[in-house]
Amino acid sequence: MAKTEKLFGKVVIIIFLVMLVLGFVVPAILNNSSSEPGVEPRICTTDADCYLFCDDKPVNVICLQNLCLVNSCEEKSYYDYNQNPISFTVNIENVTLEERNNERDVFVKFKGDEVQSFSPKLPLYYILEKANIILDTQCLTFDKKQYCSSDLLMAVNGTTSTAFGNYIPQQGDVIAIDY
């Protein structure tokens, strides 16, 4: 009986080793594709740094979080450029958005408290990022100062909203952010 226990133990160890080897070898074989490597992400500070030329035509590409969202003509963008912007108002206490306008950003323009977004799907977080303002559910950050409190409030058209940076502005919206 001792021989059968030893033999059984050896068989279990061999099966375990075979499964271990297969667990590493099979995925490596399946993931070894012969396709070209992906395009390197491009670093940017404004939308103008991200232009592409596809079929000899310039294509506007948005710069988000210091990276170009699209890096080759084969990639598709979720935030397409639209010639007709949506316009809405953003009021943030002690902040003048127009002073934060960068002419090299083509997807978002600030004129007074009016914002023009040339991509209708762009959430408020990315729009305010163009003005060097960070808005999340707990903090408002600008000018190297962070305002965090339970008193951070956002109202859209007079109605309190908890969407904060995830809110996708619509034509004619009036957004007020208090901290």
Secondary structure by P-SEA (a helix, b strand, c coil): caaaaaaaaaaaaaaaaaaaaaaccaaaaaacccccccccccccccccccccccccbbbbbbbccccccccccccccccccccbbbbbbbbccccccccccccccccccccccbbbbccccccaaaaaaaacbbbccccccccccccccccccccccccccccccccccccbbbbbbcc
